[in-house]
C-alpha cells in the first residue's frame, strides 16, 4: 500500500515538473485529446 502511494506521489511530482517546464504557451497549444492521453498514461503508469 505504501509502495503505491510513493509511486503515485513520484508520478504526480514528475507531471507537475513537466508542466512547469513546458510553460503556459506550449500547454495552451496542446489539443484536448493530447491532454487526456497524457493523463491516461500517468494513470496507467501508477497502477501496481
Secondary structure, 3 states (H helix, E strand, C coil): CHHHHHHHHHHHHHHHHHHHHHHHHHHHHCCHHHHHHHHHHHHHHCCC
